[in-house]
Amino acid sequence: MWSNGNFAPVAQEIEAAGLKVRGVLPRELTGTLYRNGPNPHFPTPATHWFGGDGMIHAIALADGTAAYRNRWVRTPKWRDEDRAGRALFRSFAGKLPDAPEWVGDDRGVANTNIVWHGQRLLALEEAHRPTRMVPGTLETLGYADYGPLQGPFTAHPKIDPLTGEMFFFGYNADGPLTAAMTTGTIGPDARLTRHLKFATPYCSMVHDFMMTTRHLLFPVLPLTGSRDRLEKGLPPYAFEADRPAMIGIMRRDAPSAALRWFQGSPCYVFHAMNAWEEGDTLHADVMVYDEAPLFPRPDGSPGDRSRQLAYLTRWTFNLADGRDTFTSRRLCDLPGEFPRIDDRLAGRQHRHGWFAASVPGEAASQGQSDQGERQGIVHLDALTGAQATLWLPPGDATSEPVFAPRGRAEGDGWLLAVVWRAASNTSELLVLDALDVEAGPVATVELPQRVPFGFHGNWVEGVGA
């Protein structure tokens, strides 16, 4: 399925200016929306969506005009395969048996996220260091140098908007399918200031984590990794429904020995919306699945699609009562994914949040395990409980909605979302008033080529493509 519809890769790297705009692009929008996602350079045996080569799509907005550019991230894997003219690696399984002797072992794809920190544009995936990109040309500069940091690095670092620090973690820190993790801090000057390792209850695929003003939260959830399964020809990563959810919490400045584990019911979370503190209580708003999608059960059988729906849920942790459990409360009855906030509130209590949603009836009957079923953009007001949704026409699908600020007040700005138009097999950029999504786009940019379903993006103000 990963080669059909809008999962299919595009073959061309292009650039185009003066794109057609329906409506009026706000002139205050000056900067670039960068998006990252898998786009295989060559077909790969047993391809998983997560294994495709990273491709950056940059949409630059300035003075009411729009321009587009896309480029593959030229990782060591991409360069080796480009030289060979064919695929050399399998998703999650290393080199093909007939790969030439000169091929390296680095199979990083840099295909998941792209962030701006320390005056660096960084393409990310969770098994390798960040890859530096040139903001204007999207030229690949290679791995970012953070001194002794050589191991895995999350695709979801957290940047404190007040201190400018970037917090990160890495799982499989002692090698593939190991239970060790690392965490650390990179200052606003792009220098590594902290790096430590800790043990986890079991080996888990840890895609995201949470940050508050004083704490970090690490969700170790039962999408487990197993070398024993791999050696038996079974899935190396699978959902084990009999393992509890384990959330590790530590102060941002504490040693690893201070890590404290909280236990909950089995579930999975790919993405967190935000987390914050109220005295000795921590809250985290996360998208919770009863069963992890996109991966099988330990015996290789498929999971239950009706349980593979994510709902925005609030986890609450009391750090003072001595208990090792936490509470969970669903905040919205619409399933969806890719939650975002006004990032100026990262680590602090937010009021406004957004995510990409599924049509309720279709999600309930079919289950949702891929991005192509997300037809709505939801705005939730956490203060009033109000909910507003923009639904796309049947068959169309939206990417992650990204917030771009306008004024100082939280939520005063726009949502930027790349959508796929199924009937024409084309892509457009929607620009929405972030606090009035139901009104529809104030502007729609017609993109010069299709943007395949990807993962994450970010708005970088004042930086052009």
C-alpha positions as CSV (number, residue, x, y, z in Angstrom):
1,M,0.0,0.0,0.0
2,W,3.0,2.3,0.5
3,S,3.3,2.8,-3.2
4,N,-0.3,3.6,-4.0
5,G,-2.2,6.9,-4.0
6,N,-0.6,9.7,-2.1
7,F,1.8,7.3,-0.5
8,A,3.5,6.9,-3.8
9,P,6.9,8.8,-4.1
10,V,7.6,11.6,-6.5
11,A,10.6,11.3,-8.8
12,Q,11.5,14.9,-9.4
13,E,13.3,17.6,-7.5
14,I,11.9,21.0,-8.7
15,E,11.6,24.6,-7.8
16,A,8.9,27.0,-8.8
17,A,8.1,30.6,-7.9
18,G,4.9,32.7,-8.3
19,L,2.6,29.9,-7.4
20,K,-1.1,30.4,-8.1
21,V,-3.0,31.5,-5.0
22,R,-6.8,31.5,-4.5
23,G,-7.8,34.0,-1.9
24,V,-5.3,36.4,-0.4
25,L,-2.1,35.3,1.4
26,P,-1.5,37.4,4.5
27,R,1.5,39.7,3.9
28,E,2.5,39.1,7.6
29,L,3.3,35.5,6.7
30,T,7.0,35.8,5.9
31,G,9.0,32.6,6.2
32,T,9.0,29.0,5.1
33,L,6.9,25.9,5.9
34,Y,9.3,23.0,5.8
35,R,7.8,19.5,5.6
36,N,9.6,16.1,5.8
37,G,8.5,12.6,4.8
38,P,9.5,9.3,3.3
39,N,10.1,9.3,-0.4
40,P,12.0,6.2,-1.6
41,H,14.8,6.9,-4.1
42,F,14.6,3.3,-5.3
43,P,12.1,0.5,-4.6
44,T,13.0,-1.5,-1.5
45,P,12.1,-5.1,-0.7
46,A,9.5,-5.4,2.1
47,T,9.3,-1.6,2.4
48,H,7.6,-0.1,5.4
49,W,6.3,3.5,5.2
50,F,8.8,4.5,7.9
51,G,11.8,3.3,5.8
52,G,11.7,5.7,2.8
53,D,14.4,8.2,2.1
54,G,13.7,11.7,3.6
55,M,12.5,14.4,1.2
56,I,12.1,18.0,2.3
57,H,9.3,20.1,0.8
58,A,9.7,23.9,1.4
59,I,7.0,26.4,0.7
60,A,8.3,30.0,1.1
61,L,5.8,32.8,1.7
62,A,6.6,36.5,1.4
63,D,4.7,39.7,0.4
64,G,1.6,37.7,-0.5
65,T,3.5,35.3,-2.9
66,A,4.5,31.7,-2.6
67,A,7.4,29.5,-4.0
68,Y,8.2,25.8,-3.7
69,R,11.3,23.6,-3.7
70,N,11.8,20.0,-2.8
71,R,15.0,18.0,-2.3
72,W,16.0,14.5,-1.0
73,V,18.1,14.5,2.1
74,R,21.4,13.1,0.8
75,T,22.2,10.8,3.7
76,P,25.1,8.3,3.4
77,K,22.5,5.6,2.5
78,W,21.0,7.8,-0.3
79,R,24.4,8.6,-1.7
80,D,25.4,4.9,-1.7
81,E,22.2,3.9,-3.4
82,D,22.4,6.7,-5.9
83,R,25.9,5.6,-6.9
84,A,24.7,2.0,-7.3
85,G,21.5,3.0,-9.1
86,R,19.4,0.6,-7.0
87,A,18.2,-0.1,-3.5
88,L,20.8,-1.5,-1.1
89,F,19.0,-1.6,2.2
90,R,15.8,-3.1,3.7
91,S,13.6,-1.3,6.2
92,F,14.8,-2.0,9.7
93,A,17.0,-4.9,8.5
94,G,20.3,-3.6,7.2
95,K,22.0,-4.2,3.8
96,L,20.7,-6.5,1.1
97,P,22.8,-9.7,0.8
98,D,24.0,-8.6,-2.7
99,A,25.1,-5.1,-1.7
100,P,28.6,-4.3,-3.0
101,E,31.5,-4.4,-0.6
102,W,32.0,-0.6,-0.8
103,V,28.6,0.1,0.7
104,G,28.7,1.6,4.2
105,D,26.5,0.4,7.2
106,D,24.7,3.8,7.7
107,R,21.1,3.3,6.8
108,G,19.8,6.6,8.2
109,V,17.0,8.2,6.2
110,A,16.4,11.5,7.9
111,N,12.7,11.3,6.9
112,T,10.6,12.3,10.0
113,N,10.8,15.9,11.1
114,I,12.7,19.1,10.3
115,V,13.3,21.8,12.9
116,W,15.1,25.1,13.3
117,H,17.5,25.5,16.3
118,G,20.7,27.3,16.9
119,Q,20.5,28.9,13.4
120,R,20.6,25.4,12.0
121,L,18.0,23.6,9.8
122,L,17.9,20.0,11.0
123,A,16.3,17.0,9.2
124,L,15.6,14.3,11.8
125,E,14.7,10.6,12.3
126,E,15.1,8.7,15.5
127,A,18.0,6.4,14.9
128,H,20.7,8.9,13.8
129,R,22.1,12.3,14.6
130,P,20.4,15.4,13.0
131,T,21.3,16.1,9.4
132,R,22.0,19.8,8.6
133,M,20.3,21.4,5.6
134,V,20.9,24.7,3.9
135,P,17.6,26.7,4.4
136,G,17.6,28.3,0.9
137,T,18.8,25.6,-1.4
138,L,18.0,22.5,0.7
139,E,21.5,21.3,0.1
140,T,22.6,18.5,2.5
141,L,25.5,19.4,4.7
142,G,25.8,16.1,6.6
143,Y,25.4,15.2,10.2
144,A,25.4,18.0,12.8
145,D,28.4,18.1,15.1
146,Y,27.4,18.0,18.7
147,G,30.7,16.9,20.2
148,P,30.5,13.5,21.9
149,L,26.9,12.9,20.7
150,Q,27.1,10.1,18.2
151,G,24.1,7.8,18.9
152,P,20.4,7.9,18.2
153,F,18.5,11.2,18.5
154,T,14.7,11.7,18.6
155,A,12.7,13.1,15.7
156,H,10.8,15.1,18.3
157,P,13.2,17.3,20.3
158,K,11.5,19.9,22.6
159,I,12.7,23.5,22.4
160,D,12.0,25.6,25.5
161,P,10.7,29.0,24.1
162,L,12.1,30.9,27.0
163,T,15.6,29.4,27.4
164,G,16.2,28.4,23.8
165,E,17.4,25.0,25.0
166,M,16.7,21.9,22.9
167,F,16.0,18.7,24.9
168,F,16.4,15.3,23.2
169,F,16.5,11.6,23.8
170,G,17.5,8.5,22.0
171,Y,16.4,4.9,22.4
172,N,18.4,1.7,21.4
173,A,21.3,3.6,23.1
174,D,23.3,0.4,23.5
175,G,22.7,-0.8,20.0
176,P,19.7,-2.0,18.0
177,L,16.9,-3.6,20.1
178,T,18.4,-2.6,23.5
179,A,16.6,-1.1,26.5
180,A,19.0,1.7,27.2
181,M,18.1,5.3,26.5
182,T,19.9,8.6,26.5
183,T,18.8,12.2,27.1
184,G,20.5,15.5,26.9
185,T,20.4,19.2,26.2
186,I,21.7,21.4,23.4
187,G,22.0,25.1,24.2
188,P,20.7,28.0,22.0
189,D,24.3,28.3,20.7
190,A,24.1,24.7,19.3
191,R,26.5,23.3,21.9
192,L,25.8,20.1,23.8
193,T,25.5,21.0,27.5
194,R,24.2,17.7,29.0
195,H,24.2,14.0,27.9
196,L,23.4,11.0,30.1
197,K,22.2,7.4,29.8
198,F,19.6,5.4,31.7
199,A,18.0,1.9,31.7
200,T,14.3,1.4,30.9
201,P,11.9,-1.4,32.0
202,Y,12.0,-3.0,28.5
203,C,13.0,-2.2,24.9
204,S,10.4,0.0,23.3
205,M,10.0,2.1,20.2
206,V,9.9,5.5,21.8
207,H,8.9,8.0,19.2
208,D,8.1,11.1,21.2
209,F,8.4,12.5,24.8
210,M,7.3,15.4,26.8
211,M,8.8,18.5,28.4
212,T,7.6,20.9,31.1
213,T,9.4,23.8,32.7
214,R,11.2,21.5,35.2
215,H,10.7,17.9,34.0
216,L,11.1,15.5,31.1
217,L,8.7,12.6,30.6
218,F,9.7,9.4,28.7
219,P,6.9,7.0,27.6
220,V,8.1,3.4,27.4
221,L,5.2,1.7,25.8
222,P,4.5,-1.9,24.6
223,L,5.5,-1.4,21.0
224,T,8.5,-3.5,21.9
225,G,11.8,-4.4,20.2
226,S,13.1,-8.0,20.5
227,R,16.4,-9.4,19.2
228,D,15.0,-12.9,20.0
229,R,12.0,-12.3,17.7
230,L,14.4,-11.0,15.0
231,E,16.6,-14.1,15.1
232,K,13.5,-16.3,14.9
233,G,12.3,-14.5,11.7
234,L,9.5,-12.8,13.6
235,P,8.8,-9.0,13.7
236,P,11.6,-7.2,15.5
237,Y,9.0,-4.5,16.6
238,A,5.6,-5.6,17.7
239,F,2.8,-4.6,20.1
240,E,2.8,-6.7,23.3
241,A,-0.6,-6.1,24.9
242,D,0.3,-7.8,28.2
243,R,3.0,-5.2,29.1
244,P,2.1,-2.1,31.0
245,A,2.7,1.5,29.9
246,M,5.7,2.9,31.8
247,I,6.3,6.6,32.0
248,G,9.7,7.8,33.3
249,I,9.8,11.3,34.9
250,M,13.0,13.2,35.8
251,R,13.9,16.8,36.5
252,R,15.6,18.5,33.6
253,D,18.7,19.0,35.6
254,A,18.7,15.7,37.6
255,P,21.0,12.7,37.3
256,S,19.6,9.6,35.7
257,A,19.4,7.9,39.1
258,A,16.6,10.3,40.0
259,L,14.3,8.9,37.2
260,R,11.0,7.8,38.6
261,W,8.7,5.3,36.8
262,F,4.9,5.5,36.7
263,Q,2.7,2.6,35.5
264,G,-0.5,2.5,33.4
265,S,-2.6,0.3,31.2
266,P,-1.1,-1.0,27.9
267,C,-1.4,1.6,25.1
268,Y,0.7,3.4,22.6
269,V,1.5,7.1,21.8
270,F,3.2,8.3,18.7
271,H,2.8,12.0,19.5
272,A,2.3,14.4,22.4
273,M,0.6,17.7,22.1
274,N,2.1,19.4,25.2
275,A,2.9,19.0,28.9
276,W,2.9,21.4,31.9
277,E,3.1,21.6,35.6
278,E,0.7,22.7,38.4
279,G,2.7,22.5,41.6
280,D,3.5,18.9,42.2
281,T,1.2,17.7,39.5
282,L,2.2,17.2,35.9
283,H,-0.3,17.0,32.9
284,A,0.5,15.7,29.5
285,D,-1.9,15.8,26.5
286,V,-1.1,12.9,24.2
287,M,-2.7,11.0,21.3
288,V,-3.4,7.5,22.8
289,Y,-4.0,4.3,20.9
290,D,-5.4,1.2,22.6
291,E,-3.1,-0.8,20.3
292,A,-0.2,0.5,18.2
293,P,-1.0,0.8,14.4
294,L,1.4,0.1,11.5
295,F,3.0,-2.8,13.4
296,P,2.0,-6.4,14.0
297,R,1.6,-8.5,17.1
298,P,4.6,-10.6,18.3
299,D,3.6,-13.7,16.3
300,G,3.4,-11.6,13.1
301,S,-0.4,-11.5,13.0
302,P,-2.1,-8.1,12.3
303,G,-3.5,-6.1,15.1
304,D,-7.2,-5.1,15.6
305,R,-7.8,-2.0,13.4
306,S,-10.8,-0.9,15.5
307,R,-8.4,-0.4,18.5
308,Q,-5.8,1.4,16.4
309,L,-7.4,4.8,16.7
310,A,-5.7,7.7,18.6
311,Y,-7.7,10.0,20.8
312,L,-6.5,13.1,22.5
313,T,-6.1,12.1,26.2
314,R,-4.8,13.8,29.3
315,W,-2.4,11.9,31.5
316,T,-2.0,13.3,35.1
317,F,0.9,12.5,37.4
318,N,1.0,13.4,41.1
319,L,4.7,13.6,42.2
320,A,3.9,14.1,45.9
321,D,1.5,11.3,46.8
322,G,4.0,8.5,46.6
323,R,2.0,6.4,44.1
324,D,3.5,4.9,41.0
325,T,0.4,5.2,38.8
326,F,-1.2,7.9,36.8
327,T,-4.7,8.9,35.7
328,S,-6.0,9.1,32.1
329,R,-8.9,11.1,30.7
330,R,-10.1,11.4,27.1
331,L,-10.5,15.0,25.9
332,C,-12.1,14.6,22.5
333,D,-14.2,11.9,20.8
334,L,-12.8,12.5,17.4
335,P,-9.9,10.2,16.5
336,G,-6.9,11.7,14.9
337,E,-3.2,12.4,14.9
338,F,-0.4,15.0,14.6
339,P,-1.4,17.3,17.5
340,R,0.1,20.8,17.6
341,I,0.0,23.9,19.8
342,D,1.3,27.5,19.5
343,D,4.9,26.5,20.2
344,R,5.4,29.7,22.2
345,L,3.6,27.8,25.0
346,A,5.7,24.6,24.8
347,G,6.2,23.2,28.3
348,R,3.6,25.5,29.7
349,Q,-0.2,25.3,30.1
350,H,-1.8,25.9,26.7
351,R,-5.3,26.8,25.8
352,H,-5.4,26.2,22.1
353,G,-4.6,22.9,20.3
354,W,-5.0,21.5,16.9
355,F,-4.8,18.0,15.2
356,A,-5.7,16.2,12.0
357,A,-8.9,14.2,12.5
358,S,-10.7,11.2,10.9
359,V,-14.3,11.2,9.8
360,P,-16.0,9.5,12.8
361,G,-18.1,6.9,11.0
362,E,-15.3,5.8,8.7
363,A,-12.8,5.6,11.5
364,A,-15.1,3.5,13.7
365,S,-15.9,1.0,10.9
366,Q,-12.5,0.8,9.3
367,G,-10.0,1.6,12.0
368,Q,-7.3,4.1,11.2
369,S,-3.7,3.1,10.6
370,D,-2.6,5.5,8.0
371,Q,-2.5,9.2,7.4
372,G,-4.6,9.0,4.2
373,E,-7.9,8.7,6.2
374,R,-7.5,12.1,7.9
375,Q,-10.0,14.5,6.4
376,G,-10.4,17.1,9.2
377,I,-8.6,19.8,11.0
378,V,-9.7,20.2,14.6
379,H,-9.3,23.2,17.0
380,L,-9.8,22.5,20.7
381,D,-10.2,25.3,23.3
382,A,-9.0,23.7,26.5
383,L,-10.4,26.6,28.6
384,T,-14.0,26.5,27.3
385,G,-14.1,23.0,25.9
386,A,-15.3,24.3,22.5
387,Q,-14.4,22.3,19.5
388,A,-14.4,23.4,15.8
389,T,-13.6,21.3,12.8
390,L,-12.9,21.9,9.1
391,W,-13.8,18.9,7.0
392,L,-12.3,18.3,3.6
393,P,-14.3,16.9,0.7
394,P,-14.6,13.1,0.7
395,G,-11.3,11.4,-0.4
396,D,-9.1,14.4,0.3
397,A,-6.6,14.2,3.2
398,T,-4.7,16.7,5.4
399,S,-1.2,16.6,6.8
400,E,-0.2,17.8,10.2
401,P,-1.5,21.4,10.8
402,V,1.3,23.8,11.8
403,F,0.8,27.0,13.7
404,A,2.4,30.3,12.4
405,P,2.1,33.2,14.9
406,R,0.8,36.7,14.0
407,G,0.4,38.6,17.3
408,R,1.5,38.0,20.8
409,A,-1.6,36.4,22.2
410,E,-1.7,32.6,22.2
411,G,-3.4,31.2,19.1
412,D,-3.3,34.6,17.2
413,G,-2.0,33.4,13.9
414,W,-2.6,30.9,11.1
415,L,-2.6,27.2,10.6
416,L,-0.7,25.9,7.6
417,A,-1.6,22.5,6.2
418,V,-0.6,20.7,3.0
419,V,-3.6,18.7,1.7
420,W,-4.0,16.1,-1.0
421,R,-6.9,16.4,-3.5
422,A,-7.7,12.9,-4.4
423,A,-9.8,13.6,-7.5
424,S,-7.0,15.5,-9.2
425,N,-4.1,13.8,-7.4
426,T,-2.6,17.2,-6.6
427,S,-1.5,19.0,-3.4
428,E,-2.4,22.4,-2.0
429,L,-1.3,24.5,1.0
430,L,-4.3,25.7,3.1
431,V,-3.8,28.9,5.2
432,L,-6.4,29.0,7.9
433,D,-7.2,31.5,10.7
434,A,-6.0,29.4,13.6
435,L,-9.0,30.4,15.8
436,D,-11.6,30.1,13.1
437,V,-10.8,26.9,11.2
438,E,-14.5,26.3,10.3
439,A,-14.5,29.4,8.1
440,G,-12.2,27.6,5.7
441,P,-8.9,28.9,4.2
442,V,-8.1,32.6,3.8
443,A,-5.8,31.5,1.0
444,T,-5.0,28.3,-0.9
445,V,-1.7,27.8,-2.7
446,E,-1.7,25.4,-5.6
447,L,1.6,23.4,-5.4
448,P,3.5,22.6,-8.6
449,Q,3.7,18.9,-7.8
450,R,2.1,16.4,-5.4
451,V,3.5,16.2,-1.9
452,P,3.3,12.6,-0.7
453,F,2.0,11.8,2.8
454,G,4.7,12.5,5.2
455,F,5.2,13.1,8.9
456,H,6.1,16.5,10.3
457,G,6.9,20.0,9.5
458,N,7.5,23.4,11.0
459,W,7.1,27.1,10.2
460,V,10.4,29.1,10.3
461,E,9.7,32.8,10.4
462,G,11.8,35.0,8.3
463,V,13.8,32.2,6.7
464,G,13.3,31.7,2.9
465,A,13.5,28.7,0.7
